[in-house]
Amino acid sequence: MTSPTHEHTEHHGGQGAPGTELVVDVGPIAHGGHFVARHEGRVIFVRHGIPGEKVRIRLTDSGEASRFWRGDVVEVLEASEDRVRHFWKQADSLAAWKQGGPPVGGAELGHISLPRQRALKAEVLAEQLKRLAGVELWTEIEAVGDTPDGAGLGWRTRASFAVTDKGKLGMHAHRSDVVVPVQEMPLAAAGINELKLWDIELQGIARVEVAAPSNGSRPLVLLAPEEGTTPKRLHSILSQLPQDVSVASFDPAKGEVLQLRGRTWVQESAAGHEYRVTGEGFWQIHRDAPDTLVNAVTGFLHDGGYLEPGAAVADLYAGAGLFTAPLADAVGVTGSVLSVEGAPGTSRDARKNLHGQPQVEIVQGRVERVLHQRSRSFDALLLDPPRAGAGKAVVNQLMASGPRAIAYVSCDPASFARDLGYFQRGGWRLEALRGFDLYPNTHHLETVALLVPAA
């Protein structure tokens, strides 16, 4: 944090050109990790500030024709009492721009105390609910499995990295093609950092994905080779990785995963079940997220009397079966669970994970197509859609299937609030809502909602 030097606008280009520096007052938080500021009537989305601060920003995305501009804080002139020292120099906007470049993305709230982060996330959720669904509701964002030091670090069991043009591990700056080399990932679990991937020569690799399950089972490193990368080059990288780590190559466009050493999947544990998750297959990244979300969902459905032996339920966007298995436990062999997942590889994982559950039917396909083909009714539905949400057509199909309740798990407050609006217009209401801070030091949050017919 620095003290004021001068408060006039500094121009490193034309008026409003990227690189221009302005002094602004930081306003309220907006969805996406930005804070709203204004300069001469124009809205600027500022990252790395705190409401109430006076800061100097560097414009990163601007122009006279732009509806709004974007900028990073480079100097704090009047600091909030909630500002703390950032735990990661390469993600600290003040330190990064002092070194001449942008910070890495992925820890954009690391300069704010954790209690204030959660209050800001609650503001975002409340604002989205009011604006997109007309619902006035304040929901506390609950801390989940915090680290002993209380810093919200070491929770990621999965991490994604880019590679610099010099073959070093890196991460992208926000909304940028710039790849910043990294020597640590403080949000990642020890099992990821202990691999020391930044010491490895990665020339010929475009992307690196790492999964280190919280149960201590064998980690998996996925390498996405650039076009023309030879088997010899891959073998050279393989030889630099610890022997007890599984390694595979993958093609993000085709979804193909090829074994190089060990397994092409990791073994995860949650809610008393074991799950195999292949390659890039979806799994909650916070080490305590799977159990937290399962408990929230089953708690809502149990307490409402919607989840009991003999019930018919469906798990939509089911992934590898995180929710399907505990739902099957609850309904027993006299009940039924329909599990629907669009990704072929993840659906295959679900079949392996649930093969001993005769009451489970697994269908691979788009949710809207599967629902269209089925006329059966359900006691309860669960959906955990991707960030874009379910959308109007799927919401209408869900209501038409006549369930008594729907549990909705969401990682995006805007798409959730939009979908909630569709439910309300269809005669449904929000019965209960919980918010979880599954992504400390980032702007992301997770919600679990219970929806029921208004009548």
N, C-alpha and C positions, 0 to 999 in steps of 0.2 A: 504494500500500500504506500502511496506517495502523497506528499503534501502539495497544495496548490502552487503553481509557478506563475501562470498567466491564464486569463480566461477569454482571450479573443480567439476567434476561429483560425485554425491553422490550415492552410491549403497546400496539399502536396500534389494537386492537380487542379482541373477546372472546378467551378462551383458544383458540388454534388458528385464529383468523380470519385471512384473507389480510391481509397488512400487519403481522402480529405479527412481532417480531424475537426470535430465539433464539440462544444461543451453543452451538455443537456442535463435536465432533471429526469431521473428514472421514475416512471409511473408504474401502474399495476402489471402483474404478470399476465401473459397471454398463453394460450395453448401452444405447445411446441418448444417451451424453454426460453422464450423471449420475454422481454419487458417492453412496455409501450412508452416511448418518449416522443416528443414533438419538437420540430425545429422550423420556425417560420411557417407554421400551419401544416407542415408535412409530417406524417406518421413515420417514425423510425422504430423498427424492431431491434432492440438492443439485447445482446447476450452478455452474460457475466456481470450484470449489475444487481442491485437490490432496490425495491421500491423506496423512494425517499432520498436516494443518494444523488449527489451532483457529481458527474463524471465527465471525463474526456473520452470520446469514442472515435474509433477509426472506421470510416465507411467501408464496407466490404462488398456491398451490392447496392448500386444506386444509379442515378441518371435523371436528368430533368423530366424524361417521359415516364419514369417509374411511378406507380401509384403509391408505393411506400419504399423506404430504404431499409437496409440492414446494416448493423455495425457492431463492433466489439469494443468493450471497455478497455482502454489502454492506461488510464490513470484515474485514481479515485480522489476527488477534491473534497467531498464531504461524505464520510463513510457511515453506513448503518451499523448499529450496535450488534447486528447479527452477522456481520462480515467476519470470517475466520481465515486463517492462513490456508491456502489451497494445499491439499496433500500431494499433489502431482504437478511438478513444475511444467511438464509438457502440455498439460491441460489448463494451466493457469494463464488466462489471457494477458494479465499484466506482465508476467515473466516472459511469455512467448513473444509478444510483440516487441519487448525490449531487446530480444535476441534477433528480431528482424523478420519474424514469420508468424503465421496464425497458430493457435493452439490446436491440439487434437480434439476431436469430438468425443462424446461419450462420458464426460464428467462435468457437464456444464453448470451444475449447481454446487460444485465442490468448494466454492468460496462462501457458502451460506451454512449457518449452524443447522444441524439436522431437525430440531423442532421447528425452525422457521421454514425449512424446506417442506415439511409435511403440511404446515399451515398454508403455504403457497399452493401446494397441490390441491388442497381442499378448496381453495378459492377457484382454481381452474375448473374443478369438477362442478362446483356450485354454479359457476358462470355458464358452463356448457349446458347443464340441465335446464337452467332458466331460459337461456337463449334459444335452444333447439327443441326443448320438450315442454317449456312452460311450467316446469316444476321448480318450486322454491324449496330447497332442502340443503342443509349443511351436514356433511358427512365427515367425521374425523378420519384422517388417514392413519391407519394402525401401523406401528413399527413391527417388523417381522425378524425374529432371530438375529438381533443386532450383535455385532462383534463385541468382545469384552472391553475394548477401548472406547466403544461408543462412537467410532468414527464412520461406521457404515462401509467398511472396506472388506475385501476378501470374500464376497458373497457370490461372485460369478463362477459357475461351473462350466460355462461355455464362453468362448471369446473368438472374435473374428479379427484378422489382421490383414493389412495390405503389405506389399513389398516395394521398397524404394527401387529406383532405377539402378542403384548400386548393389542390389541383392540383399538388402538388410530389412529386418522386420520393421514394419511401421504401421501407422494408422492415419486415416484421412482426417483432414481438417473439415469442419462443418461446411456442407454445401460446396465442396471444393475437390478438385483433382489432386491437390497438393497432398503428398504422403510424407508424414513426419516420422523419422526413425525413432523407435522407442527402446528403452532399456528396462522397462518395468511395466506392469499393468496392475496398479494397486487395488482395483475393484475385483480382480480375478482371484480365484482360490489358489492356495499354495501349490496345489497339484499342477496348475498351469504355469505359474511363475518359476517353479523349480525345474521346468524343462529348459529354461534359459534359451528360448528360441532366438533371441536377439544376438546370440553368439554364433549362430549358424549362417553359412553362406547359402542364400536362397535364390541365386541367379537362375532364371528360367521358370520361376513360380510367380503366379499372378496374385494368389490369395492363399491364406492359411487359416483353417478353422481348427479349434482345439476344444475337446470335451474332456473334463476330468471329474467323473462322478463323485458326489459328496460321500458315497458309501466306501470310497477308497478303492473301487475296482479299477481295472486297467484303463488308463487314459487312451484317447484316440487323437492322432494328428492327421488332418485331411489337407492334402496339397492339391491346389488347382494349377496344373502346369500351363504355361503359355504355349501357344502353337509352335511346334517345332522343337520343344524340349525333348531331349533324347532319353532313353532308358538309362544310359550311363550317367547322365546328370542327376536323374532321380535317385539312382543307387548311391551317388556321392552324398546327396542330402540325407538319405536313409542312414548312411554310416555315421553321420554326426549326431543322430538321435539316440537316446538311451534304449537299450535292448528290451526293456520291459514295457515299452510303449508301442501300441498298435499304430500302424501307419498305412494310409490308403491314399490313392489319388482320386480326384473327383472332377466331374464336368458339370458345373452349375447349370448350363443350358440344357443338357440332356438328362440330368439327374442320375448319371451313372457313377458308381463307386467301385473302384478296382483295388483289390487287396495288394499291398506291397509287403506288409509284415504283420503278423498277428491277426486281429479281427477287424472287420469293417464296421463294427458296431460297439456300443458300450452298454454295460449292465447298470441300470438305474434301479433304485429302491424307493418305494413310497406306499403309504397306507397299507402296509403289511403285504405288499406284492412286489415281485421282481419284474422289470421291464427291459426288454432289449430295444435299443434305439439305433437304427442304422444311419451311418453317414451324417448328413445334415438334417435328419429327421427331427421334427420339433419336440423339444422338451423344455419345461420351464427352467430359466437360467439361474434364478436365486436358489441357493442350496436348500432353503426351507420352504420354497414356494409350493412344491407339489403337495405336501401334507397340509399346508395352510389352506390352499384352495379346495382340496378334497373335503376338509373338515367344514369349511364355510358352505360349500354346495350341499353336502349331505345333511348338515345341520339345518339349513333352510328347509330342505325337502322333508326331512324327518319330522321336524317340529310342526310343520303344516299338515302332517298326515298324508303326504303324497308319495312317500317312499316306504313301502312295507311289503312283506312277503306276498307274492302273487301279483304285484303291480307290473304294468307294462310301461317301460320307459325307453327313451331314445337318447343317445349321446351323439350329437352332431358336431362336425369338425373334430372328430374324436382322437386324432393323432394315433399314438402307439397304444392308447387304451388307459391313460392315467385315471380318468374318471369312470371308464367302462367297468373296470374290475371291481371297485367298491360299490358301484351301482348294482352289479350282478350279485355281490355278497348280500346286499340289502333286500333284493326282490326274491332271492333264493331260486331253487330249481322250479318252483311253481310259477315264477314270473318270467318276464322276457326283457331283454335289452337289445335294441337295434343300434349298432355302432356304424356310423357313416363317416368316411374319410376320403378326401379327394386324391391325395398323393399315393401313387401305387406302392412305392417302397415302404412308406409309413403304414399303409394298410396291411402289407405283408407282415410287418412287425406286430401289428395288433393281432393278427391270426395266430402267430407264435405265442404271444403273451397271454392269450385268452383261450387257448385250445382246450383247456380242461374245464371250461365253463359252458355246459350244453345249453344254457338259457340265453347265450349270447349269439346273435346273428351279425356277422361283419359284412358290410357292403362297401366296396370301393367305388366312388363316383361323386359327382357334384351333389351337394345337399339338395339343391332345387330340383335336380333331375330325379333323384331317389324319392323325394317326397311326392313328386308328381306321379310316380309309378305306383305309389302305395296309398291305399285308401284306409288303412287301419287307424284306429284311434289309440291314444296314449294317455296314461294317467299323468305323466310328467315328461317334460323335455328338458334336456340340458344342451346349451350351445356355447362353444368357446371359439368364436370365429377369428380369423386373422384381423390385423389392425384396421382394415377397411370396414369391418362390421358385417352384418348379415345382409342388409339392404331391404328395400321395400317389398320386393317380390317374395323373398324368403320369409320375412316377417308375416306377410299375408298367408303364406302356406302353413306356417307354424300355428297361427290362430285357427285356420280352417281345419286342422287336424284334431281340434277339440280337446286339448289337454286341460287338466285342472290347474296346472301350474307350470311355469317355465323358469328355470334357473339360467341366468345369462352371465357368463364370465367374459370380461372385456379388458383389453390392455390399452384402450384408447377412449378417453371420456367424450370426445366429439362424436365418433361413430356410434358409441353407445347411446348418447343423448338423442342423436338423430333417430336411431332405431326405436328408442323408447317413445318418441313422438309418434311413430307409425303404430306401435302397440296401443297407445292411448286413443288414437283416432279409430282404431278397430275395436274399442270397447274394453281394453285391458288397463290395469293400473299397476304402479310400482308399490309392492307390498313391503319390501325391505331392501336395504342396500348397505354393503360394507365396502370400505376402501382400504387397500393395503399398499404399503411402501415397499414393494418388491424390488425396487431399483434405486436404492439410496444414492445420492449425489448426481442423479440424472433427473430429468423432468417427468419421466414416465411413472405411471401408477397403474394398479390393477383394481378392478371392481368386481364384486359378485352381487348380482341383483336377483330378487325373487319377484316374478310378475304373475298376476292372477287376473281372471276375468273380473271386470268392475262390478258385475251383477252378483 
